[in-house]
Amino acid sequence: MKLIEPFSDLNHALDSLDNGGRFYNFSSKANDGNITSAELAKAAGVFTDKQKMMLYLEMSLLALSEKEKFSIWQRFSEDLMESFQKNAPLQFLPSEASILAKVSSMAIVTGIPKWVDSEDKLTGFITVPVSTGKITTLIMIPIFEKYDVYELRDQDTDEHFLIAQSKDAVKLPEQRIHCGGIIRELKNKKDKNAESTIFLETIYYSQVLES
């Protein structure tokens, strides 16, 4: 999972986003007042993953005012604005995410992480693809085989929402942070009829800047 440092002000955001794109993006020019998909892809360090681009954008703008964000949005090219409207992640508190977040959607959940250090505290399975030659099948494995799992706690209600990150990632600090990623399903292998729960597979995180 990658740490994102949100833009400190509008000028910082414009310098980073209106960047001209990569060397082969001939139609994009730096500092021309127009932000294209190619320029956002360069800033985010991705190429074609529109959902990840929008997640990076939303998290990098978290410290800006609504007026400053609007000034950024006004500079979007037509195709970038279309992608933003379609793929922009929703923001939740842990207590909201459990109810409102949808599987396969991008989301930003804000709370205080606490590492779940024992598999006995959580029994759940995820579905992963396994390829053998030209055949790909789906199998179910315990979530702890692939991820480090945290309970992201709501500061006000003490409710929590599960988040997961790669086992080789640095442990998250026990302080209020924004976690951005994709909503996945957690299933009960023993009872296939049991209702599945959801968790956030994290891609980015950033510290909450207290005012």
C-alpha positions in Angstrom: 0.0 0.0 0.0 1.3 3.4 -0.9 1.3 6.5 1.3 -0.1 9.6 -0.4 0.8 13.1 0.7 -2.2 15.3 -0.1 -1.6 18.5 -2.0 -1.0 21.3 0.5 -2.6 24.0 -1.6 -4.1 24.8 -5.1 -0.8 25.8 -6.7 0.9 22.5 -5.5 -2.0 20.6 -7.0 -1.8 22.4 -10.3 1.9 22.0 -10.6 1.6 18.2 -10.1 -1.5 17.6 -12.2 -1.0 20.0 -15.2 2.3 18.2 -16.0 2.2 17.5 -19.8 1.9 13.8 -19.4 4.5 11.3 -20.5 6.9 12.0 -23.4 4.6 10.3 -25.9 1.5 12.2 -24.9 1.9 14.8 -27.7 -1.6 16.4 -27.2 -0.9 17.3 -23.5 1.1 20.4 -22.6 2.3 21.3 -19.2 0.9 24.4 -17.4 -1.7 25.1 -20.2 -4.7 25.2 -17.8 -6.1 22.0 -19.0 -5.7 18.7 -17.1 -6.0 15.5 -19.3 -6.3 11.8 -18.5 -2.7 11.3 -19.6 -1.5 14.0 -17.1 -3.4 12.4 -14.3 -2.1 9.0 -15.2 1.5 10.3 -15.0 0.8 12.0 -11.6 -0.7 8.8 -10.3 2.0 6.6 -11.7 -0.4 4.4 -13.6 -1.3 3.9 -17.3 -4.8 2.7 -18.0 -6.4 2.0 -14.6 -9.1 4.7 -14.5 -10.5 3.6 -11.1 -7.0 3.8 -9.5 -6.4 7.1 -11.2 -9.6 8.6 -9.6 -8.7 7.1 -6.2 -5.3 8.8 -6.4 -6.9 12.0 -7.4 -9.5 12.0 -4.7 -7.0 11.2 -2.0 -4.5 13.7 -3.2 -7.1 16.5 -2.9 -8.4 15.6 0.6 -6.6 18.6 2.2 -8.0 21.2 -0.2 -11.2 23.2 0.3 -14.3 22.6 -1.8 -13.5 25.9 -3.7 -10.0 24.7 -4.5 -11.3 21.3 -5.6 -13.8 23.0 -7.9 -11.0 25.0 -9.4 -9.2 21.8 -10.2 -12.3 20.1 -11.7 -12.9 23.1 -14.0 -9.6 22.4 -15.7 -10.5 18.7 -16.5 -10.6 17.7 -20.2 -13.9 16.3 -21.3 -12.8 12.7 -21.2 -11.3 13.1 -17.8 -14.4 14.7 -16.4 -16.4 11.8 -17.8 -14.1 9.3 -16.1 -14.2 11.3 -12.8 -18.0 11.3 -12.7 -18.1 7.6 -13.4 -15.3 6.3 -11.2 -14.9 8.8 -8.4 -14.7 6.9 -5.1 -17.2 7.5 -2.3 -16.0 8.5 1.2 -17.2 6.8 4.3 -16.7 6.4 8.1 -16.4 2.8 9.2 -19.9 2.8 10.5 -21.2 4.0 7.1 -19.1 1.7 4.9 -20.5 -1.5 6.4 -24.0 -0.4 5.3 -23.4 1.7 2.1 -20.3 0.5 0.4 -20.8 -1.7 -2.7 -18.7 -4.7 -3.8 -16.2 -3.8 -6.6 -16.5 -0.1 -6.0 -13.7 2.2 -5.0 -14.0 3.8 -1.6 -12.1 5.9 0.9 -12.7 5.0 4.6 -11.4 7.1 7.5 -10.7 5.8 10.9 -8.1 4.4 13.3 -6.6 1.0 12.3 -6.0 -1.8 14.8 -4.1 -4.8 13.6 -6.0 -8.2 13.9 -3.1 -10.3 15.2 -4.9 -13.6 15.5 -6.7 -15.7 12.9 -9.0 -17.0 15.7 -10.6 -13.5 15.8 -11.6 -13.6 12.2 -12.7 -16.6 10.1 -13.3 -15.6 6.5 -12.4 -16.6 3.0 -11.6 -14.6 -0.2 -11.9 -15.8 -3.8 -8.6 -15.7 -5.8 -7.9 -16.8 -9.4 -5.4 -19.6 -10.0 -4.1 -20.3 -13.6 -3.0 -23.7 -14.8 -1.9 -23.4 -18.4 -4.7 -21.8 -20.3 -7.3 -22.6 -17.6 -8.1 -20.2 -14.8 -10.2 -21.4 -11.8 -11.4 -19.6 -8.7 -10.5 -21.0 -5.3 -11.2 -19.8 -1.7 -8.4 -19.2 0.7 -8.4 -17.7 4.3 -8.0 -14.0 4.1 -5.0 -14.2 6.4 -3.0 -16.1 3.8 -2.9 -13.1 1.5 -3.4 -10.1 3.7 -2.7 -8.3 7.0 -6.1 -7.5 8.4 -7.1 -4.4 10.4 -10.2 -3.2 12.1 -10.6 0.4 11.1 -12.5 2.1 14.0 -14.8 5.0 13.9 -13.5 7.6 16.4 -17.0 8.6 17.5 -19.0 5.4 17.6 -16.3 2.8 18.1 -17.8 0.8 15.2 -15.3 -0.8 12.9 -14.8 -1.8 9.3 -12.4 -4.4 8.0 -9.5 -3.3 5.8 -6.7 -5.5 4.4 -3.3 -4.8 2.9 -0.5 -6.8 1.4 1.6 -8.8 3.9 4.8 -7.1 2.8 3.5 -3.6 3.4 4.6 -1.5 6.4 2.3 -1.8 9.4 -0.3 1.0 9.6 0.0 3.5 12.4 -2.6 3.5 15.2 -3.8 7.0 14.4 -6.6 8.4 12.3 -6.0 7.8 8.6 -7.7 7.8 5.2 -7.6 4.4 3.5 -8.5 4.1 -0.2 -9.1 1.0 -2.2 -11.6 -1.4 -3.6 -14.5 -3.1 -1.7 -14.2 -6.9 -1.7 -16.3 -9.8 -0.3 -15.4 -11.9 2.7 -17.2 -15.3 2.6 -18.0 -18.1 5.1 -16.7 -21.3 3.5 -18.5 -23.6 5.9 -21.9 -22.0 5.3 -22.3 -21.1 1.7 -25.8 -19.7 2.4 -24.5 -17.3 5.0 -24.5 -13.6 4.1 -21.1 -12.4 3.0 -19.5 -9.4 4.7 -17.3 -6.8 2.9 -13.9 -5.3 3.5 -11.6 -2.8 1.9 -8.6 -4.0 -0.1 -6.3 -1.0 0.4 -4.2 0.6 -2.3 -3.4 4.0 -0.8 -3.5 5.6 2.6 -2.8 9.1 4.0 -2.7 10.8 7.4 -5.6 12.9 8.5 -4.5 16.5 8.7 -6.2 17.8 11.9 -7.3 21.5 11.6 
